[in-house]
Amino acid sequence: MSGLHSRVIVIEDEKQIRSFVCEALEQAGCQVFEAETGAQGLVEAGTRKPDIVILDLGLPDRDGVEVVRDLRSWSSVPVLILSARADETDKIEALDAGADDYLTKPFGIGELLARVRALLRRKSRLAGDGSAIADFGGVTVDMVRRSVTRHGEPIHLTPIEYRLLCALLASEGRVLTHRQLLRDVWGPTHVESNHYLRVFVGHLRQKLEADPAQPRHILTETGVGYRFHL
Amino acid sequence: MIEGTRRTTLNRPRNYLLAAGACGAMALMALPLRPYLDLVNIVMLFLLTVFLVSWRLEQGPAVLAAFLSVALFDFFFVPPHLTFAVTDIQYLLTFAVMLVVALLTGQMTAGLRRQARMARFEEKRTRALYEMARALSGALRLSEVVAILRDFLRDIVQADAVLLIPDAHGELHPQDGTRVPYELRLAAAVYDGDADDRRASKAMDGVCYYPLRGSTRIRGVLAVAPLDDEVLLQEDQPLLEAVASLIAIAVERLHYVDVAQQAEVQMASERLRSSVLSALSHDLRTPLTILVGLADTLSLSRPPLAGKQQVMAEAVRDQSMRISGLVENLLDMARLHAGQVRLRREWQPLEEVVGASLKLLEHALETHPVRVELAPDLPLLEFDAVLIERVLCNLLENAAKYSSAGASVEISARQNGAMVEISVCDSGSGIPSGRQDRIFDMFVRGVPESPTPGVGLGLAICRAIVEAHGGTISAANREPAGACFMFTLPVGNPPEINEESLPPEAAT
């Protein structure tokens, strides 16, 4: 396993879950700091300069969503949510508050590490020069020239479709809630028009995906939102 | 109200005797004084008598006293004495004046007396009405309202009453076993607002019906009947209407108290149920998460496990994941059965949820080629994406489970009238004949002792979800082999999508 060489904070009250998560991350080469409560986690996050925070939503002392909000008020560190609740509203709330991704319990270690890697990759890419050209599945998006081609053929996107694609690309590797996407693309007054978003995502898939019914890049997080995968 | 007055003072011959006696006594008292007093003063004494009579007694005795005084004055005091004859013609004028003054005095005093009595009476009723309003505001049960009402009517109007309150179907029911001979038909007419509006309707047998007008609707009917063959007087109508509106307020208040209590109880039980379910979900997931995590840790441990141990660790993981799936199904079923699931219906294309389901089952469908055939002109459908994804996942999982590796799975959808039909078909062993309908029941499986794992909840959940969306689900076998599960979703009125309805600032 290639070393990740990153600093991770794990905020989880259940001792055994915390210990196997920490062990797996350490084996993957991370430096791990543990916290049992939200308050403790916030202190760790403030002092350890973490590259990523893994946060359980069901903490004994504070609501996990509140912890995300607190954290976001002074830090942009990627946050991966662990949720024991089947209810989508908690996840949506946490994501809207600024969390980047979520895992529903029970989860496998492979899945956990994959999410952590994706968030770290994204972080290092943001820190880099930020290329204006994105490539995925034969599609090339040139954000300077505002052109989209697929296998060399130019593809016409309407202004909304293009804005939507840019919003998805900018948050590659994260989960974007319906509300976040609607706000980015249509503006703050349209955050309840979920069906618009779904229809336009459908259009994008028709134009960009090899099989629109089984998309490989514009993925659905049912009941929550979308995730763009390069 | 006049009734009370009448009852206490009219029809009493004793008062007339008293009046006559008073006049006689005055004549006897004045007789010895005849030599010493002027006739004018004797007249004054008689007028005083008439005044006293009319002050203490009633108008009738006062009139008697007036005439009697004139007669006695004439007989005993006007010369010639002891005869009604009059020598001096001017005494006729005295008689006339005396009579008129006596009559007028009598009438005026009686009038004053009556007014005073009426005022007292009114005050008593007003106070009673006020007392009743206060008592009603503290009443917590309908029976208390009825008791307060009947006490009031008995004391103040000499009447009895029955409250008719509608049940859930709008049928009126008496609240107490009173002997008021009400007619349900008339009461219902008043309740429905048919009986000429705003006026209490009056029946032949003296029973009056008053609608209990609440702020939003009529809350019932008050039927009032007089006690003991009396009649309800016209003057009592305003009072009874006031009583009816007080009762209406009380009944309405009790109704809302009831509604609030029910809502509270319901909320508390719903809260309890959902907190039990989510606590259960949390408590079951935590150990399963630990199991999966530990099994993964084992299989990733270094140095690597020996072949057999590796297989065992992976088996622990897979079985834990399966238990988790079962727990999920059980909890979902419990939620669906408890009516806990509030559908988050949103308009959306079917394609998206199909794609998401296939992605979720990527692993299970690895060995099965999947064909997706969605009609290109499918309308937007209004459904709860999470739940319909669950239906599709359960059906796809079954399709993968009950057909051999390599066998294809098909998902198709097309519009058929007001419904969209979605089918998931496999080419596996099919459903044993005769069990097509029962497999949607809880804990029923196609083959009861099948070696394929499962408890028979998946399809029951599918049915509950589809039916909650207003659709149906059915199963059939197909030629040459395999099973087809089809469910429907209603089309409804999809919202229009303006292709590029950009807000101006977004169009750039």
Interface residues (C-beta under 8 A of the other chain):
Chain A: E14 Q16 I17 F20 V21 E23 A24 Q27 G58 A84 R85 A86 D87 E88 K105 P106 F107 G108 I109 G110 T158 P159 I160 R163 V185 W186 G187 T189 H190 N194 H195 Y196 R198 V199 V201 G202 R205 D211 P212 A213 Q214 P215 L219 T220 E221 T222 G223
Chain B: S278 S281 H282 R285 T286 L288 T289 I290 L291 V292 G293 L294 D296 T297 L300 R302 R317 S320 M321 S324 E328 L331 R344 E346 W347 Q348 P349 E351 E352 V353 V354 G355 A356 L358 K359 V370 V372 L374 L380 D384 A385 V386 E389 P495 I497 E499 E500 L502 P503 E505 A506 A507 T508
